[in-house]
Amino acid sequence: MPREPSHSGRAQSADRKILTLVSEALAERGAELEELDARRLRNSDIGDSSIILSMARSIENLTRLGSHREGVRIINEPMATMQTLRDRLYPRLAETTLGLPATRLVDVRDDISDMNWPYWLKRKDYHHLLPNDVVRVDDEAGLAAARRHFVVQDHPFVFQQQHVIGQDVKAYCVYSRAEDALTFFATREQINDAANEQLRQIAENVVKAVPLEVFGADFVLTDDGPALVDVNAWPSFRQCLTGAAEAIADMVWTATPPSKHRATSG
């Protein structure tokens, strides 16, 4: 099932591409596939599928998927995806030692100047539905503009996260429960092996905090070590499409008994 258009924004093409490649890889392995429409999902649409590959993010669709009949395997599980909503994700990450920068829930209409510039303001639930739902604030003018955006959108409660200086790294991950193994793709080829291993270990621990199987993680490599700034369910894998599609297909195929090699995707 593809991502809902309202949750893909300008990434609709990329989102569709990764799901298409995974579907093709599964079909080559012998899977039977059919398509679900994320815009008009009904409980009856689940049908006789044994596996559903879901990029869904809307609460409505995740709730419907969560009410599936017993025996249907959903990747990612709806409750796991719901745990990536920031008002659920950040409290979980704050309880870990995964390197989350100083992050707190604030009302942008209040005085929030006790955190030093620069910092980030992020919509408290979904990751990025509109431009400026995630915005770096460097000064009073930037704060005023961000306030206007969030108040106009009727989302005055946001997460304020301290900016950390370092090298941005986006990681893409596929976790196999059956093999308890993580396939890890870092987008910065120039990072050294030691840093790459640090990021992999953090990603492995993310799975313990949020039980995702297909996810992305945003890091900043600082002088004091990696900082984990965000986690999202089933990203577009733009920078490692072929490898990620094969890893996801392998994970699905390995985890599923041959008698149930019937999948529903987008």
C-alpha positions in Angstrom: 0.0 0.0 0.0 1.6 3.3 -1.1 1.9 6.4 1.1 -1.2 8.6 1.1 -0.6 11.6 -1.3 -1.2 14.0 1.6 1.7 12.4 3.5 4.1 12.1 0.5 4.1 15.8 -0.7 6.8 16.2 -3.3 8.1 12.7 -2.7 5.2 10.8 -4.3 7.2 9.6 -7.2 10.1 8.4 -5.0 7.7 6.8 -2.5 6.0 4.9 -5.4 9.4 3.8 -6.9 10.6 1.9 -3.8 7.3 0.1 -3.4 7.3 -0.8 -7.1 10.8 -2.2 -7.0 10.0 -4.2 -3.9 6.9 -5.6 -5.6 8.9 -6.5 -8.7 11.6 -8.2 -6.6 8.9 -10.2 -4.8 7.2 -11.2 -8.0 10.5 -12.5 -9.3 10.6 -14.7 -6.3 7.2 -16.1 -7.1 4.9 -13.9 -4.9 1.3 -13.2 -5.9 0.6 -9.4 -5.6 -2.4 -7.2 -5.6 -2.8 -3.5 -4.9 -4.6 -1.5 -2.2 -5.7 2.1 -2.7 -4.5 4.2 0.3 -7.1 6.9 -0.5 -10.1 4.5 -0.1 -9.0 1.8 2.2 -11.8 -0.3 3.6 -11.6 -3.2 6.1 -12.8 -5.6 3.4 -9.9 -4.6 1.1 -7.5 -6.7 3.2 -9.1 -9.8 1.7 -7.1 -13.1 1.7 -3.6 -11.5 1.8 -1.1 -13.0 4.2 1.3 -10.0 3.9 0.6 -6.3 3.5 3.5 -4.0 2.6 2.4 -0.7 4.0 3.9 2.8 3.6 0.7 4.2 5.2 1.1 7.0 7.7 -2.4 8.5 8.3 -4.0 7.6 11.6 -7.1 6.6 9.8 -5.4 4.0 7.5 -3.1 2.8 10.3 -6.1 2.2 12.5 -7.9 0.3 9.8 -4.9 -1.8 9.1 -4.5 -2.4 12.8 -7.9 -4.0 12.9 -6.9 -6.7 10.4 -7.9 -10.3 10.9 -5.4 -12.6 12.7 -2.8 -14.1 10.5 -2.1 -11.1 8.2 1.5 -9.9 8.4 1.9 -6.1 8.0 5.2 -4.5 7.3 5.6 -2.1 9.1 3.1 -3.0 11.8 0.6 -0.1 12.2 1.3 0.4 15.9 5.1 0.6 15.1 4.4 3.3 12.5 2.2 5.2 14.9 5.1 5.3 17.4 7.0 7.4 14.9 4.6 10.3 15.4 6.8 12.7 17.1 4.7 13.1 20.2 5.2 9.4 20.7 8.6 9.0 19.3 10.6 11.7 21.1 9.5 10.6 24.6 10.6 7.1 23.8 13.9 8.2 22.4 14.5 10.5 25.4 14.4 7.5 27.7 17.3 5.9 25.8 21.0 6.6 25.3 20.7 7.0 21.6 22.0 10.6 21.5 18.8 12.6 21.0 19.7 16.3 21.3 17.8 18.5 23.8 14.2 18.3 22.7 11.0 19.5 24.3 7.3 20.1 23.5 6.5 23.8 23.5 3.7 26.2 22.5 5.1 28.6 19.9 2.8 31.3 21.3 4.9 31.2 24.5 8.3 32.6 25.2 10.7 29.8 24.2 13.8 32.0 24.1 15.6 30.0 26.8 17.0 27.6 24.2 19.9 29.1 22.4 19.9 29.7 18.6 19.9 27.9 16.4 17.2 25.3 17.0 14.6 23.4 15.1 10.8 23.6 15.3 9.0 20.5 14.2 5.4 19.7 13.9 4.5 17.5 16.9 2.8 14.6 15.1 3.4 13.8 11.4 6.8 14.3 10.0 6.4 16.7 7.2 3.0 17.5 5.5 3.7 21.1 4.5 6.7 23.2 3.8 8.0 24.7 7.1 6.5 21.9 9.2 10.2 21.3 10.1 12.2 24.6 10.2 15.5 25.8 11.5 15.2 29.0 13.5 18.3 31.2 13.7 16.9 34.5 15.0 13.8 36.5 16.1 12.7 37.0 12.5 12.9 33.2 11.9 10.9 32.5 15.0 8.2 35.0 14.0 7.8 33.3 10.6 7.7 29.9 12.2 5.1 31.1 14.7 2.9 32.4 12.0 3.1 29.1 10.1 2.3 26.8 13.0 -0.5 29.1 14.4 -2.2 29.5 11.0 -2.1 25.7 10.5 -3.6 25.3 14.0 -0.6 23.4 15.3 0.8 25.7 17.9 2.3 22.8 19.9 5.6 21.8 18.3 8.9 20.2 19.3 11.8 22.5 19.8 15.1 20.7 19.2 18.6 22.1 19.8 20.6 22.3 16.6 23.8 20.3 16.7 26.9 21.1 14.6 28.3 18.3 12.5 27.9 16.2 9.4 24.3 15.2 8.4 23.9 11.5 7.6 20.6 9.9 6.6 20.6 6.1 7.2 18.1 3.6 5.7 17.5 0.4 7.5 15.8 -3.0 6.9 15.5 -5.2 10.0 14.8 -8.9 9.7 13.0 -10.3 12.7 13.5 -13.8 11.5 17.3 -13.5 11.3 17.6 -10.7 13.9 19.8 -8.8 11.4 19.9 -5.2 10.2 20.7 -4.2 6.7 22.1 -0.7 6.9 22.7 1.9 4.2 24.4 5.2 5.2 24.2 8.0 2.6 27.6 9.5 3.2 30.3 7.5 1.6 33.0 9.5 3.1 32.3 8.6 6.7 34.9 6.2 8.2 34.3 2.7 9.2 34.2 3.5 12.9 31.5 6.1 12.5 29.5 3.8 10.2 29.6 1.1 12.9 28.5 3.6 15.5 25.5 4.5 13.4 24.6 0.9 12.7 24.7 0.1 16.4 22.4 3.1 17.2 20.0 1.9 14.4 20.0 -1.6 15.9 18.9 -0.1 19.2 16.2 2.0 17.5 14.5 -1.2 16.7 14.4 -2.0 20.5 12.7 1.3 21.2 10.4 1.4 18.2 9.7 -2.0 16.6 10.0 -1.0 13.0 11.3 -3.3 10.2 11.7 -0.7 7.4 12.8 2.7 8.6 15.0 5.7 8.2 17.1 7.5 10.8 18.6 11.0 10.6 21.9 11.5 12.3 24.4 14.3 12.9 28.0 13.2 13.3 29.5 15.6 16.0 32.9 15.8 17.7 31.3 14.1 20.7 29.8 11.3 18.7 26.6 10.7 16.7 23.3 12.4 17.5 20.0 10.8 16.5 17.6 13.6 15.5 14.7 11.7 13.9 13.3 8.3 12.9 10.7 7.7 10.2 8.8 4.6 9.0 9.4 3.3 5.5 11.2 6.2 3.8 11.6 6.5 0.0 15.2 5.1 0.0 16.1 7.5 -2.8 19.8 7.1 -2.5 19.9 3.3 -2.3 16.8 2.1 -4.1 18.0 -1.1 -5.7 19.9 -2.4 -2.7 17.0 -1.5 -0.3 14.4 -3.1 -2.5 16.3 -6.4 -2.6 16.9 -6.2 1.2 13.2 -5.6 1.9 12.1 -8.4 -0.5 14.6 -10.8 1.1 13.3 -9.9 4.5 9.7 -10.5 3.5 10.5 -13.7 1.7 12.6 -15.1 4.5 10.0 -14.3 7.2 7.1 -15.8 5.3 6.3 -19.5 5.0 6.1 -20.7 1.4 2.4 -21.5 1.8 1.7 -17.8 2.5 3.7 -16.1 -0.3 0.9 -13.8 -1.2 1.5 -10.1 -0.7 -0.6 -6.9 -0.9 1.3 -3.8 -1.8 0.8 -0.5 -3.6 
